[in-house]
Amino acid sequence: MKESDIRKVFEEHKVRKVKVGGFDIDGVLRGKYVSLDKFWSAAEKGFGFCDVIFGWDIGDVLYDNAKVTGWHSGYPDMGSTIDLSTLRFLRYEPDTAHFLVDFQGANGNAHPVCPRGLLKTIVARAEAAGLRPKFAAEFEFWVFRETADSLHQKGFRDLQPISPGMFGYSWVRQGQNSDFIHDIVDTMAGYDIEIEGIHTETGPGVYEAAIRYDDAVRAADKAALFKTTVKQIATRHGLSVTFMAKWNAALPGSSGHLHQSLWDAAGKENVFADAKHATGLSQKGRHYLGGQVKLMAELTALYSPFVNTYKRYVPGVWAPLTSSWGIENRTCAIRIIHGPSPTSTRIEYRQTAADINPYIAMAANLAAGLHGIERAIDPPPAAGGDATNEGTRLPRTLADATALLARSETAKTLLGEGFIDHYVRTRDWELRQYALAVTDWELKRYFEAV
């Protein structure tokens, strides 16, 4: 949107203030409210945003190993540009305009570790090849009758789910919590995040929402904003939500599957589709798939960013354990979907959990697929049944995944050496913080017995 168009919208909505923000490495939306005068100045000239958001972890603790910023640089402001096309209004704040920002490095280009900038770079690579990538995310999340205060008072234990029992696809449970569900659907629709479907999953208080597909950057915006916005909606109902990959060892984990396809430059033809081939995929589609399968293990740390993510990777609960693929096979890491028409043919990437940073995961997915097309990489044979033991075994810990990523020259070539170096450093930090923790399991096991 042009500035003149924005001014008209502001007049119509009687806008009094603006909220701007961007996503960090861990997928946390960092932002602030600004005055109208500040906004118009920033929209024209850009503005400064403290680069500490790339210098601290998910708990706001400063990294001791970062190179992009730190005590050595003084945590300066970095350039920030408001993306005027991301204008949104949250119906709870009708007089406040919301925008996402892009962060710049010292040279004025995208900041080397900005997740949104990374995805834009990979999308530009696809567009240069005459391809238009489309993505959609679907997330599982758990809902509790808890507030932020009660979560901390309880130490995140003995939490009360919004509803008890294992009720997947339950019309009854959704009806019992209809105020909350309707609020999600209606609020998201007004926030330019269309929900194609939402239903209960198997577990007490767990839901799954599928977001409508869009061009890759907009799809990542919607996926990232969905998680942030659901948490705000939940608070209005006296509820709390988690997108942790595995919040309870006795219950299934939370997936965050990524649906994707490539279209021609005009966005009219799905270049993945070929009904004449046994897989239903065109040669480009098969090579895209081949690149993803080949790079799945060494890119796992990008798809599975936290220590907790790997608690989801256990047999028998729908989380893939190998770099496998299959046609309409949900035991695989990648599922090929044939819709009722060629426009519906797509890849569903199932390795990812709900804790992903959508920008990073989509960038890695797309980069791996384009690599497969550029190198004409054929996929291995499809899995015909249970894929648990088919394909390369995927890393089962963050330590193993981070080590693989650090050694991957392909990852550095595809996603940038600066980004991979910083990301590896942040995961090393995450591992060291976990190593210092004394868990409930250790207390119960050793406190009295040793």
MONOR-V338045 format. One record per residue. N is the residue number from 1. RES is the residue in three letters. PSI is psi as a letter, one per 30 degrees, with the letter a starting at -180 (NA if undefined). OMEGA is omega in degrees with one decimal (* if undefined). D_FIRST is the distance of its C-alpha to the first C-alpha in whole Angstrom. Layout:
n->N res->RES psi->PSI omega->OMEGA d_first->D_FIRST
n->N res->RES psi->PSI omega->OMEGA d_first->D_FIRST
//
This chain:
n->1 res->MET psi->k omega->176.7 d_first->0
n->2 res->LYS psi->l omega->-179.2 d_first->4
n->3 res->GLU psi->e omega->179.8 d_first->7
n->4 res->SER psi->e omega->177.7 d_first->8
n->5 res->ASP psi->e omega->178.9 d_first->6
n->6 res->ILE psi->e omega->-179.2 d_first->7
n->7 res->ARG psi->e omega->178.4 d_first->10
n->8 res->LYS psi->e omega->179.1 d_first->11
n->9 res->VAL psi->e omega->179.0 d_first->10
n->10 res->PHE psi->e omega->179.2 d_first->12
n->11 res->GLU psi->e omega->-178.8 d_first->15
n->12 res->GLU psi->e omega->-177.0 d_first->15
n->13 res->HIS psi->g omega->-178.3 d_first->16
n->14 res->LYS psi->h omega->-176.9 d_first->18
n->15 res->VAL psi->k omega->-179.0 d_first->16
n->16 res->ARG psi->f omega->179.8 d_first->19
n->17 res->LYS psi->l omega->-175.8 d_first->18
n->18 res->VAL psi->k omega->176.7 d_first->16
n->19 res->LYS psi->k omega->-178.5 d_first->17
n->20 res->VAL psi->k omega->179.5 d_first->16
n->21 res->GLY psi->l omega->177.7 d_first->18
n->22 res->GLY psi->l omega->-173.9 d_first->19
n->23 res->PHE psi->k omega->179.5 d_first->21
n->24 res->ASP psi->a omega->-176.6 d_first->25
n->25 res->ILE psi->e omega->-177.1 d_first->27
n->26 res->ASP psi->g omega->178.0 d_first->29
n->27 res->GLY psi->g omega->177.7 d_first->26
n->28 res->VAL psi->k omega->178.9 d_first->26
n->29 res->LEU psi->j omega->-179.2 d_first->22
n->30 res->ARG psi->k omega->-177.2 d_first->23
n->31 res->GLY psi->a omega->-177.8 d_first->21
n->32 res->LYS psi->l omega->171.2 d_first->22
n->33 res->TYR psi->k omega->175.6 d_first->21
n->34 res->VAL psi->l omega->178.1 d_first->20
n->35 res->SER psi->l omega->177.9 d_first->20
n->36 res->LEU psi->e omega->179.2 d_first->17
n->37 res->ASP psi->e omega->179.1 d_first->19
n->38 res->LYS psi->e omega->-179.5 d_first->19
n->39 res->PHE psi->e omega->-177.0 d_first->15
n->40 res->TRP psi->e omega->176.1 d_first->14
n->41 res->SER psi->e omega->-178.9 d_first->16
n->42 res->ALA psi->e omega->179.6 d_first->15
n->43 res->ALA psi->e omega->-178.8 d_first->11
n->44 res->GLU psi->e omega->-169.7 d_first->13
n->45 res->LYS psi->f omega->-170.0 d_first->16
n->46 res->GLY psi->l omega->179.9 d_first->16
n->47 res->PHE psi->l omega->-179.2 d_first->19
n->48 res->GLY psi->k omega->178.3 d_first->22
n->49 res->PHE psi->k omega->-174.5 d_first->23
n->50 res->CYS psi->k omega->-175.9 d_first->26
n->51 res->ASP psi->g omega->174.8 d_first->27
n->52 res->VAL psi->f omega->179.9 d_first->30
n->53 res->ILE psi->f omega->172.7 d_first->27
n->54 res->PHE psi->g omega->-178.5 d_first->28
n->55 res->GLY psi->g omega->175.7 d_first->32
n->56 res->TRP psi->l omega->-174.6 d_first->33
n->57 res->ASP psi->a omega->-175.4 d_first->34
n->58 res->ILE psi->f omega->177.1 d_first->33
n->59 res->GLY psi->g omega->179.4 d_first->35
n->60 res->ASP psi->g omega->174.1 d_first->34
n->61 res->VAL psi->k omega->-175.3 d_first->37
n->62 res->LEU psi->k omega->172.5 d_first->37
n->63 res->TYR psi->k omega->174.9 d_first->37
n->64 res->ASP psi->g omega->-173.8 d_first->41
n->65 res->ASN psi->g omega->-177.5 d_first->40
n->66 res->ALA psi->k omega->176.3 d_first->36
n->67 res->LYS psi->f omega->-173.5 d_first->36
n->68 res->VAL psi->f omega->175.8 d_first->32
n->69 res->THR psi->l omega->-179.4 d_first->33
n->70 res->GLY psi->a omega->176.8 d_first->36
n->71 res->TRP psi->f omega->-178.0 d_first->38
n->72 res->HIS psi->f omega->179.5 d_first->39
n->73 res->SER psi->f omega->179.0 d_first->36
n->74 res->GLY psi->g omega->-179.8 d_first->35
n->75 res->TYR psi->i omega->-177.0 d_first->32
n->76 res->PRO psi->l omega->170.5 d_first->30
n->77 res->ASP psi->k omega->171.4 d_first->26
n->78 res->MET psi->l omega->177.8 d_first->24
n->79 res->GLY psi->k omega->179.8 d_first->21
n->80 res->SER psi->k omega->-179.5 d_first->18
n->81 res->THR psi->k omega->178.0 d_first->14
n->82 res->ILE psi->k omega->176.5 d_first->11
n->83 res->ASP psi->j omega->-174.7 d_first->9
n->84 res->LEU psi->f omega->179.9 d_first->6
n->85 res->SER psi->f omega->-177.0 d_first->5
n->86 res->THR psi->g omega->-178.8 d_first->9
n->87 res->LEU psi->k omega->177.5 d_first->9
n->88 res->ARG psi->l omega->172.2 d_first->12
n->89 res->PHE psi->k omega->174.0 d_first->15
n->90 res->LEU psi->k omega->-170.1 d_first->18
n->91 res->ARG psi->f omega->176.5 d_first->21
n->92 res->TYR psi->f omega->179.7 d_first->23
n->93 res->GLU psi->i omega->-171.0 d_first->21
n->94 res->PRO psi->f omega->-178.7 d_first->19
n->95 res->ASP psi->g omega->-177.8 d_first->19
n->96 res->THR psi->k omega->177.9 d_first->17
n->97 res->ALA psi->k omega->179.5 d_first->14
n->98 res->HIS psi->k omega->176.7 d_first->14
n->99 res->PHE psi->k omega->169.4 d_first->12
n->100 res->LEU psi->l omega->-179.3 d_first->13
n->101 res->VAL psi->l omega->172.1 d_first->14
n->102 res->ASP psi->k omega->-177.7 d_first->16
n->103 res->PHE psi->k omega->-178.2 d_first->19
n->104 res->GLN psi->l omega->173.6 d_first->21
n->105 res->GLY psi->a omega->-176.7 d_first->24
n->106 res->ALA psi->f omega->-177.7 d_first->26
n->107 res->ASN psi->g omega->179.6 d_first->26
n->108 res->GLY psi->f omega->175.6 d_first->22
n->109 res->ASN psi->a omega->179.2 d_first->21
n->110 res->ALA psi->k omega->177.4 d_first->21
n->111 res->HIS psi->k omega->-173.2 d_first->23
n->112 res->PRO psi->f omega->180.0 d_first->26
n->113 res->VAL psi->g omega->177.0 d_first->26
n->114 res->CYS psi->j omega->-176.9 d_first->23
n->115 res->PRO psi->e omega->-179.6 d_first->23
n->116 res->ARG psi->e omega->176.5 d_first->19
n->117 res->GLY psi->e omega->177.4 d_first->19
n->118 res->LEU psi->e omega->-179.0 d_first->22
n->119 res->LEU psi->e omega->178.9 d_first->21
n->120 res->LYS psi->e omega->179.5 d_first->18
n->121 res->THR psi->e omega->-179.5 d_first->21
n->122 res->ILE psi->e omega->177.4 d_first->23
n->123 res->VAL psi->e omega->178.1 d_first->20
n->124 res->ALA psi->e omega->177.2 d_first->20
n->125 res->ARG psi->e omega->177.7 d_first->24
n->126 res->ALA psi->e omega->-178.4 d_first->24
n->127 res->GLU psi->e omega->177.4 d_first->21
n->128 res->ALA psi->f omega->177.7 d_first->23
n->129 res->ALA psi->g omega->178.1 d_first->26
n->130 res->GLY psi->g omega->-176.4 d_first->24
n->131 res->LEU psi->k omega->-178.9 d_first->24
n->132 res->ARG psi->j omega->-176.7 d_first->21
n->133 res->PRO psi->k omega->175.7 d_first->22
n->134 res->LYS psi->k omega->-178.0 d_first->21
n->135 res->PHE psi->l omega->170.0 d_first->22
n->136 res->ALA psi->k omega->178.4 d_first->23
n->137 res->ALA psi->k omega->169.7 d_first->25
n->138 res->GLU psi->k omega->-173.3 d_first->28
n->139 res->PHE psi->k omega->166.4 d_first->29
n->140 res->GLU psi->k omega->-179.4 d_first->33
n->141 res->PHE psi->l omega->-175.5 d_first->33
n->142 res->TRP psi->k omega->-174.0 d_first->36
n->143 res->VAL psi->k omega->-176.2 d_first->36
n->144 res->PHE psi->k omega->173.6 d_first->39
n->145 res->ARG psi->i omega->-177.8 d_first->40
n->146 res->GLU psi->l omega->172.8 d_first->40
n->147 res->THR psi->l omega->176.4 d_first->38
n->148 res->ALA psi->e omega->-179.9 d_first->37
n->149 res->ASP psi->e omega->-177.2 d_first->40
n->150 res->SER psi->e omega->176.3 d_first->42
n->151 res->LEU psi->e omega->-177.7 d_first->41
n->152 res->HIS psi->e omega->178.1 d_first->42
n->153 res->GLN psi->e omega->179.8 d_first->45
n->154 res->LYS psi->f omega->-176.0 d_first->46
n->155 res->GLY psi->h omega->179.4 d_first->45
n->156 res->PHE psi->g omega->177.7 d_first->43
n->157 res->ARG psi->l omega->177.4 d_first->46
n->158 res->ASP psi->h omega->-178.3 d_first->48
n->159 res->LEU psi->k omega->-179.7 d_first->44
n->160 res->GLN psi->j omega->177.8 d_first->44
n->161 res->PRO psi->l omega->-179.8 d_first->42
n->162 res->ILE psi->f omega->175.8 d_first->40
n->163 res->SER psi->k omega->-177.2 d_first->43
n->164 res->PRO psi->l omega->170.2 d_first->46
n->165 res->GLY psi->l omega->-178.4 d_first->47
n->166 res->MET psi->j omega->-173.1 d_first->46
n->167 res->PHE psi->i omega->177.2 d_first->44
n->168 res->GLY psi->k omega->179.7 d_first->42
n->169 res->TYR psi->h omega->-174.8 d_first->40
n->170 res->SER psi->j omega->174.5 d_first->41
n->171 res->TRP psi->e omega->-178.5 d_first->41
n->172 res->VAL psi->e omega->-177.6 d_first->43
n->173 res->ARG psi->e omega->178.1 d_first->41
n->174 res->GLN psi->e omega->178.4 d_first->38
n->175 res->GLY psi->e omega->179.6 d_first->39
n->176 res->GLN psi->f omega->179.9 d_first->41
n->177 res->ASN psi->h omega->-171.2 d_first->38
n->178 res->SER psi->e omega->-179.5 d_first->35
n->179 res->ASP psi->e omega->-179.8 d_first->34
n->180 res->PHE psi->e omega->-177.1 d_first->32
n->181 res->ILE psi->e omega->178.2 d_first->31
n->182 res->HIS psi->e omega->179.3 d_first->30
n->183 res->ASP psi->e omega->177.0 d_first->28
n->184 res->ILE psi->e omega->-175.4 d_first->26
n->185 res->VAL psi->e omega->-175.8 d_first->25
n->186 res->ASP psi->e omega->179.6 d_first->24
n->187 res->THR psi->e omega->179.3 d_first->22
n->188 res->MET psi->e omega->179.4 d_first->21
n->189 res->ALA psi->e omega->178.4 d_first->20
n->190 res->GLY psi->f omega->-178.8 d_first->18
n->191 res->TYR psi->g omega->178.6 d_first->16
n->192 res->ASP psi->h omega->174.6 d_first->15
n->193 res->ILE psi->j omega->-176.2 d_first->18
n->194 res->GLU psi->k omega->177.2 d_first->20
n->195 res->ILE psi->j omega->179.4 d_first->24
n->196 res->GLU psi->e omega->180.0 d_first->26
n->197 res->GLY psi->k omega->175.9 d_first->29
n->198 res->ILE psi->k omega->-176.6 d_first->31
n->199 res->HIS psi->l omega->174.3 d_first->35
n->200 res->THR psi->k omega->172.3 d_first->37
n->201 res->GLU psi->a omega->-177.5 d_first->39
n->202 res->THR psi->j omega->-179.9 d_first->42
n->203 res->GLY psi->l omega->-179.8 d_first->43
n->204 res->PRO psi->j omega->175.8 d_first->43
n->205 res->GLY psi->g omega->-178.0 d_first->40
n->206 res->VAL psi->k omega->179.7 d_first->38
n->207 res->TYR psi->l omega->172.3 d_first->35
n->208 res->GLU psi->k omega->177.8 d_first->32
n->209 res->ALA psi->k omega->177.4 d_first->29
n->210 res->ALA psi->k omega->-179.0 d_first->27
n->211 res->ILE psi->k omega->-179.4 d_first->23
n->212 res->ARG psi->k omega->-177.1 d_first->22
n->213 res->TYR psi->l omega->178.6 d_first->21
n->214 res->ASP psi->l omega->172.8 d_first->18
n->215 res->ASP psi->l omega->-164.3 d_first->17
n->216 res->ALA psi->e omega->-176.6 d_first->18
n->217 res->VAL psi->e omega->177.5 d_first->16
n->218 res->ARG psi->e omega->178.3 d_first->14
n->219 res->ALA psi->e omega->177.8 d_first->18
n->220 res->ALA psi->e omega->175.5 d_first->19
n->221 res->ASP psi->e omega->-177.1 d_first->16
n->222 res->LYS psi->e omega->-179.3 d_first->18
n->223 res->ALA psi->e omega->-178.9 d_first->21
n->224 res->ALA psi->e omega->179.4 d_first->21
n->225 res->LEU psi->e omega->177.5 d_first->20
n->226 res->PHE psi->e omega->-177.5 d_first->22
n->227 res->LYS psi->e omega->179.9 d_first->25
n->228 res->THR psi->e omega->-174.6 d_first->24
n->229 res->THR psi->e omega->177.0 d_first->23
n->230 res->VAL psi->e omega->179.3 d_first->26
n->231 res->LYS psi->e omega->178.3 d_first->28
n->232 res->GLN psi->e omega->177.4 d_first->27
n->233 res->ILE psi->e omega->-178.6 d_first->27
n->234 res->ALA psi->e omega->-179.6 d_first->31
n->235 res->THR psi->e omega->179.9 d_first->32
n->236 res->ARG psi->f omega->179.7 d_first->31
n->237 res->HIS psi->g omega->-178.2 d_first->34
n->238 res->GLY psi->g omega->-176.1 d_first->36
n->239 res->LEU psi->l omega->172.5 d_first->36
n->240 res->SER psi->l omega->-176.0 d_first->35
n->241 res->VAL psi->k omega->170.8 d_first->33
n->242 res->THR psi->k omega->173.5 d_first->34
n->243 res->PHE psi->g omega->175.4 d_first->32
n->244 res->MET psi->k omega->179.0 d_first->35
n->245 res->ALA psi->e omega->-177.9 d_first->37
n->246 res->LYS psi->j omega->-176.6 d_first->40
n->247 res->TRP psi->f omega->-177.1 d_first->41
n->248 res->ASN psi->k omega->-175.5 d_first->44
n->249 res->ALA psi->f omega->-176.4 d_first->47
n->250 res->ALA psi->f omega->-175.9 d_first->48
n->251 res->LEU psi->l omega->178.2 d_first->45
n->252 res->PRO psi->l omega->177.2 d_first->43
n->253 res->GLY psi->a omega->-178.1 d_first->40
n->254 res->SER psi->j omega->-179.0 d_first->36
n->255 res->SER psi->l omega->175.5 d_first->34
n->256 res->GLY psi->i omega->-172.4 d_first->31
n->257 res->HIS psi->k omega->-178.5 d_first->31
n->258 res->LEU psi->j omega->175.7 d_first->28
n->259 res->HIS psi->k omega->-174.0 d_first->28
n->260 res->GLN psi->l omega->175.5 d_first->26
n->261 res->SER psi->l omega->175.7 d_first->26
n->262 res->LEU psi->k omega->179.7 d_first->25
n->263 res->TRP psi->l omega->175.4 d_first->24
n->264 res->ASP psi->l omega->-172.8 d_first->24
n->265 res->ALA psi->f omega->-179.5 d_first->21
n->266 res->ALA psi->f omega->-179.4 d_first->20
n->267 res->GLY psi->g omega->-176.4 d_first->20
n->268 res->LYS psi->f omega->-176.1 d_first->23
n->269 res->GLU psi->k omega->175.5 d_first->26
n->270 res->ASN psi->j omega->-174.4 d_first->27
n->271 res->VAL psi->f omega->174.5 d_first->29
n->272 res->PHE psi->f omega->-167.0 d_first->31
n->273 res->ALA psi->k omega->171.7 d_first->33
n->274 res->ASP psi->j omega->-176.0 d_first->37
n->275 res->ALA psi->f omega->-177.9 d_first->39
n->276 res->LYS psi->f omega->-179.3 d_first->42
n->277 res->HIS psi->k omega->-175.6 d_first->42
n->278 res->ALA psi->e omega->-179.7 d_first->44
n->279 res->THR psi->f omega->-173.6 d_first->41
n->280 res->GLY psi->g omega->-178.0 d_first->38
n->281 res->LEU psi->k omega->172.7 d_first->36
n->282 res->SER psi->l omega->177.2 d_first->36
n->283 res->GLN psi->e omega->176.8 d_first->37
n->284 res->LYS psi->e omega->179.4 d_first->34
n->285 res->GLY psi->e omega->-179.9 d_first->33
n->286 res->ARG psi->e omega->178.5 d_first->37
n->287 res->HIS psi->e omega->174.9 d_first->36
n->288 res->TYR psi->e omega->176.7 d_first->33
n->289 res->LEU psi->e omega->-179.7 d_first->35
n->290 res->GLY psi->e omega->177.9 d_first->38
n->291 res->GLY psi->e omega->179.8 d_first->36
n->292 res->GLN psi->e omega->179.6 d_first->35
n->293 res->VAL psi->e omega->-176.7 d_first->38
n->294 res->LYS psi->e omega->-174.4 d_first->40
n->295 res->LEU psi->g omega->-173.4 d_first->37
n->296 res->MET psi->e omega->-176.4 d_first->37
n->297 res->ALA psi->e omega->-175.1 d_first->40
n->298 res->GLU psi->f omega->175.5 d_first->39
n->299 res->LEU psi->g omega->-174.6 d_first->35
n->300 res->THR psi->e omega->-178.9 d_first->37
n->301 res->ALA psi->f omega->177.8 d_first->36
n->302 res->LEU psi->e omega->179.2 d_first->32
n->303 res->TYR psi->f omega->-174.4 d_first->32
n->304 res->SER psi->i omega->-162.6 d_first->35
n->305 res->PRO psi->f omega->-171.5 d_first->34
n->306 res->PHE psi->l omega->175.6 d_first->37
n->307 res->VAL psi->e omega->-177.3 d_first->40
n->308 res->ASN psi->f omega->-177.0 d_first->40
n->309 res->THR psi->e omega->-173.1 d_first->38
n->310 res->TYR psi->f omega->173.6 d_first->41
n->311 res->LYS psi->f omega->178.3 d_first->43
n->312 res->ARG psi->f omega->-174.1 d_first->41
n->313 res->TYR psi->i omega->176.3 d_first->43
n->314 res->VAL psi->k omega->-177.5 d_first->46
n->315 res->PRO psi->k omega->169.2 d_first->48
n->316 res->GLY psi->g omega->-179.6 d_first->48
n->317 res->VAL psi->h omega->169.6 d_first->45
n->318 res->TRP psi->g omega->177.5 d_first->42
n->319 res->ALA psi->k omega->-175.4 d_first->41
n->320 res->PRO psi->k omega->-178.1 d_first->41
n->321 res->LEU psi->f omega->-177.6 d_first->44
n->322 res->THR psi->l omega->178.7 d_first->44
n->323 res->SER psi->i omega->-174.9 d_first->42
n->324 res->SER psi->l omega->174.8 d_first->42
n->325 res->TRP psi->l omega->178.7 d_first->41
n->326 res->GLY psi->l omega->179.4 d_first->42
n->327 res->ILE psi->j omega->-178.0 d_first->41
n->328 res->GLU psi->h omega->-177.5 d_first->40
n->329 res->ASN psi->j omega->-176.2 d_first->42
n->330 res->ARG psi->g omega->173.8 d_first->41
n->331 res->THR psi->f omega->-176.4 d_first->43
n->332 res->CYS psi->l omega->174.3 d_first->41
n->333 res->ALA psi->f omega->176.8 d_first->39
n->334 res->ILE psi->k omega->179.6 d_first->37
n->335 res->ARG psi->k omega->175.5 d_first->37
n->336 res->ILE psi->k omega->-177.0 d_first->36
n->337 res->ILE psi->k omega->174.3 d_first->35
n->338 res->HIS psi->j omega->179.8 d_first->36
n->339 res->GLY psi->a omega->178.9 d_first->34
n->340 res->PRO psi->f omega->178.1 d_first->35
n->341 res->SER psi->l omega->179.7 d_first->33
n->342 res->PRO psi->f omega->-178.9 d_first->32
n->343 res->THR psi->f omega->-177.1 d_first->29
n->344 res->SER psi->f omega->-179.3 d_first->30
n->345 res->THR psi->k omega->-175.4 d_first->32
n->346 res->ARG psi->l omega->174.4 d_first->30
n->347 res->ILE psi->k omega->172.1 d_first->32
n->348 res->GLU psi->j omega->-179.7 d_first->32
n->349 res->TYR psi->j omega->-168.3 d_first->32
n->350 res->ARG psi->g omega->177.6 d_first->35
n->351 res->GLN psi->e omega->-171.3 d_first->36
n->352 res->THR psi->k omega->177.4 d_first->33
n->353 res->ALA psi->l omega->-176.8 d_first->33
n->354 res->ALA psi->f omega->-178.4 d_first->31
n->355 res->ASP psi->g omega->-179.3 d_first->31
n->356 res->ILE psi->l omega->159.4 d_first->29
n->357 res->ASN psi->j omega->-173.3 d_first->26
n->358 res->PRO psi->e omega->-179.5 d_first->24
n->359 res->TYR psi->e omega->-177.8 d_first->22
n->360 res->ILE psi->e omega->-178.2 d_first->26
n->361 res->ALA psi->e omega->179.1 d_first->27
n->362 res->MET psi->e omega->177.9 d_first->25
n->363 res->ALA psi->e omega->179.5 d_first->25
n->364 res->ALA psi->e omega->176.3 d_first->29
n->365 res->ASN psi->e omega->-176.2 d_first->29
n->366 res->LEU psi->e omega->-180.0 d_first->27
n->367 res->ALA psi->e omega->179.2 d_first->28
n->368 res->ALA psi->e omega->179.2 d_first->32
n->369 res->GLY psi->e omega->177.7 d_first->31
n->370 res->LEU psi->e omega->175.9 d_first->30
n->371 res->HIS psi->e omega->178.4 d_first->33
n->372 res->GLY psi->e omega->178.1 d_first->35
n->373 res->ILE psi->e omega->-178.1 d_first->34
n->374 res->GLU psi->e omega->-178.1 d_first->34
n->375 res->ARG psi->g omega->-179.3 d_first->38
n->376 res->ALA psi->h omega->-178.2 d_first->39
n->377 res->ILE psi->j omega->176.4 d_first->40
n->378 res->ASP psi->k omega->178.0 d_first->41
n->379 res->PRO psi->l omega->173.5 d_first->41
n->380 res->PRO psi->l omega->178.3 d_first->45
n->381 res->PRO psi->k omega->178.9 d_first->46
n->382 res->ALA psi->k omega->173.7 d_first->45
n->383 res->ALA psi->k omega->-177.3 d_first->46
n->384 res->GLY psi->f omega->-179.0 d_first->48
n->385 res->GLY psi->b omega->178.6 d_first->49
n->386 res->ASP psi->j omega->-174.7 d_first->49
n->387 res->ALA psi->g omega->-174.2 d_first->47
n->388 res->THR psi->e omega->-176.0 d_first->48
n->389 res->ASN psi->g omega->179.4 d_first->50
n->390 res->GLU psi->k omega->179.0 d_first->48
n->391 res->GLY psi->a omega->-179.8 d_first->46
n->392 res->THR psi->k omega->178.5 d_first->46
n->393 res->ARG psi->k omega->-179.2 d_first->46
n->394 res->LEU psi->l omega->177.8 d_first->43
n->395 res->PRO psi->k omega->-177.2 d_first->44
n->396 res->ARG psi->g omega->175.1 d_first->45
n->397 res->THR psi->l omega->176.9 d_first->44
n->398 res->LEU psi->e omega->179.4 d_first->41
n->399 res->ALA psi->e omega->179.7 d_first->44
n->400 res->ASP psi->e omega->-178.7 d_first->45
n->401 res->ALA psi->e omega->179.9 d_first->41
n->402 res->THR psi->e omega->178.3 d_first->40
n->403 res->ALA psi->e omega->177.9 d_first->43
n->404 res->LEU psi->e omega->-179.6 d_first->42
n->405 res->LEU psi->e omega->-179.0 d_first->38
n->406 res->ALA psi->e omega->-178.7 d_first->40
n->407 res->ARG psi->f omega->-172.3 d_first->42
n->408 res->SER psi->j omega->175.0 d_first->40
n->409 res->GLU psi->e omega->178.6 d_first->39
n->410 res->THR psi->e omega->179.0 d_first->37
n->411 res->ALA psi->e omega->179.5 d_first->34
n->412 res->LYS psi->e omega->178.8 d_first->34
n->413 res->THR psi->e omega->-174.6 d_first->34
n->414 res->LEU psi->e omega->-171.2 d_first->31
n->415 res->LEU psi->f omega->177.5 d_first->29
n->416 res->GLY psi->k omega->-177.6 d_first->30
n->417 res->GLU psi->e omega->-180.0 d_first->33
n->418 res->GLY psi->e omega->179.7 d_first->32
n->419 res->PHE psi->e omega->-178.3 d_first->30
n->420 res->ILE psi->e omega->179.0 d_first->33
n->421 res->ASP psi->e omega->-179.5 d_first->35
n->422 res->HIS psi->e omega->-177.7 d_first->33
n->423 res->TYR psi->e omega->178.4 d_first->33
n->424 res->VAL psi->e omega->178.2 d_first->37
n->425 res->ARG psi->e omega->-179.5 d_first->37
n->426 res->THR psi->e omega->178.9 d_first->36
n->427 res->ARG psi->e omega->174.1 d_first->37
n->428 res->ASP psi->e omega->176.8 d_first->41
n->429 res->TRP psi->e omega->-179.2 d_first->40
n->430 res->GLU psi->e omega->179.2 d_first->39
n->431 res->LEU psi->e omega->-179.6 d_first->43
n->432 res->ARG psi->e omega->176.5 d_first->44
n->433 res->GLN psi->e omega->178.3 d_first->43
n->434 res->TYR psi->e omega->-179.0 d_first->44
n->435 res->ALA psi->f omega->-179.8 d_first->48
n->436 res->LEU psi->f omega->-173.0 d_first->48
n->437 res->ALA psi->k omega->171.0 d_first->48
n->438 res->VAL psi->j omega->-171.2 d_first->51
n->439 res->THR psi->l omega->174.8 d_first->50
n->440 res->ASP psi->e omega->179.9 d_first->51
n->441 res->TRP psi->e omega->179.7 d_first->53
n->442 res->GLU psi->e omega->179.7 d_first->55
n->443 res->LEU psi->e omega->-179.0 d_first->56
n->444 res->LYS psi->e omega->-174.4 d_first->57
n->445 res->ARG psi->e omega->-168.8 d_first->59
n->446 res->TYR psi->f omega->-169.4 d_first->61
n->447 res->PHE psi->e omega->-177.6 d_first->61
n->448 res->GLU psi->e omega->-167.3 d_first->64
n->449 res->ALA psi->e omega->-174.0 d_first->66
n->450 res->VAL psi->NA omega->* d_first->66
//
